[in-house]
Amino acid sequence: MTGRVRLPGERYRGPDRPEPKDPAAPLWLSAVLLRIITFFFAAGVVFNHRDEYANATAGWVTVGVMAVWTAVTSVYYLRENNRAVWFMLLDLAICCGAMSMSRIVLTHEQLTELAVPLVPTVWVTAVVAVGAVRAGLTGGTAFGLVVALFNYGVRGYIDTDLTRDLVLLVGIGAVLGLAATTSRQSAERLAKALRVEAATAERERLARTIHDSVLQVLARVGKRGRELGGEAAELAELAGRQEVALRALVAAAPLESTEDGSADLRPRLQVLATDRYQVSVPATPVMVTEAAAGELAYLVQEALHNVDRHAGRGAKAWVLLEDLGDEVVLSIRDDGVGIPSGRIAAAEVEGRMGIARSIRGRVSDLGGTITLETAPNMGTEWEIRVPTAKGAR
């Protein structure tokens, strides 16, 4: 039986549609439990002060609304992929409304002098946790700040105790938000590592299969064709080229982009290797922007096509990639007939703008530079320098 292997953090949703699971699911459960626990504490505080309130009935109504909303949010937040931003803003509004009810429930003396807890007390901290889990550091900090400002507004004054509450609310939101963001990033990195591992294992399996079948056939065709000569020798040459290209293809690393939009340039160049074109790349990843990786691979491919068309029969080419930290250097050199003096300028005058626009223009768009060294019967060498992903940032 065959099938797709599910990665950690995925739930099965159909034959080809695994449903991703939020890595922060334990934090959602914690936020729900925090709301339930703090609700019972708030209800106990109201019960303890029921005979002291200016309007105890309004206090119990507020507790009733809090109970209903606790049940609604508990069900809602525990359902994955159903946590809309508008609902969380509504949650924040209801929590702030419950705090504002304290102006009706508590006496002026309780609000200003006796410092009796507001009706929802610590129940509102749950909405700060919700904002942090949903929107990370920014959401947690913003929700904590809103709740703290409402605390100031309801009390009508500022003192050390209320400022302490502000620090705690904002701090809790920031810490929980950072934890939620970190858990999601860690899960994404793990999933990416597993994808790369699976892709590498699959490429190794294909390489073994190809080596035992296709490559051996191509090698046999090449050997037999050279022995026969004539047209068979031409077929042998084509088979040899395909053998080299196929070996380069299965040896290249899988194409993979990172979260910040950068990509490893090496595999895009390695697949261009043939019996006439040698490609040398570093052993470690050479990270450039995704756009730069595609453009540079295209430029190298075009330069190699020019070798085929203009460098002369049997000309060879060498591609060298170097990583200098803030920039990469890409050299394409051939041993062909070279470009006669004034040929490029003449081509531009005639309206053939391939080198001027296609190559130089693309490199300029990437923020790089390009130089050309050539002479009759001395070959041609292009040197392209573009910023790496780090240099671009």
C-alpha positions, 0 to 999 in steps of 0.5 A: 500500500502506498500513500503520502506520509503525513508530517507532524502537525497535520491531520488527515482531511482527504486523500491529498489534502492534509489539514494543518494543525496549529502548533499553538493549539496547547496555548489556545487550550491554556487560554480557555482554561485561564478564562474558566478559572478566572471566571469562578474567581470573579464570581467569588469576588462578586459574591463576597462583596454582594452586600457592599455594592451600589447595584448588586443586581447589575453585578450579578447580570454582569457575572451572568454575561461573563458566564455565557461569554466564557462558554461561547469563547471556550467552544469557539477557540477550541475549534481549529481554523475558526479563530477570526480576528473580528471575533477576538476584537468582539471578545476584547470589547465585551471584556472592556464592557464588563470592566466598564460595568463596574462604574455602575456596580461599585460605589465611588468610594469602592472605586477610588479609595477602598480599591475593591476589585472591578467586577470581572477582576482577573477574568479579562486577562484571558482576552490578553492571552487570546490576542497573544496566541492569535497575533503574536507579540504585537497582538498580545502587547496591544490587547494588554495595553487596551485592557490596562487603559480601560482599567485606568479609565474605570478607576478614574486615577493613576497610581502605582498599583494600577501601573503594576497591573499595566506592566503585568498585562502588557508583559503577559501578552508579550511573553505569550505572544513570543511563545506562540510565534516561536512555537509556530516557527519551530513547527515550520522549521521542523516540517521544512527539515522533514520535507528536505529529508524526504526529498533527499531520500527520494532523490537517492532512491531515484538516483539508484534506480536511474543508475541501475537502468537509464544511465547504464543504457546510455553508457552502453549506447555511447560505447557501442555508438563510438565503436560503430562510428558514423551516424552511430557516433553522433548518437553516442555523443548525444547519449553521453551528453544526456548521461552527464545531464541526468547525473547532474540532475539527480545529484543536485539539491532539491529546490527549496525557498526559505521563509524570508523569500531566499533560495539556494542558488546551487541546485539551479546551476548544477542541473546545467552541467553537461559533458561540455559544461562544468559547474562548480559550486560551494559545498554550503548553500549560497542564499540569494533572493528567490528572484535573483536565483531564477534570474541568475539561472536564466542568465547562465543558461543563456550564456551557455546557449551562446557558447553553443551558437557562437563559440565554435564546434567543440567549445567547452565552458566552465561555470564557477559560483563563489559566495563572498558573504555580502555578494556572490560572484558568478563566472561563465568562461568558455574556450571558444573563438571569442567576440570580435572587437566592436561586435557588441556595439555593432549589434546594439546599433543594428537593434540586436539588444540581447547582451545589452538588455537581456543580460546587463539589464537583468543584472542591473535590476538585481542591483549587481554588476557585470563585466566581460573579457573577450578577444578573438580566439581567446574565449569569453568570460562573463563575471556577474556580481549580485548581493546575497540574501543577507547583502540585499537585506 
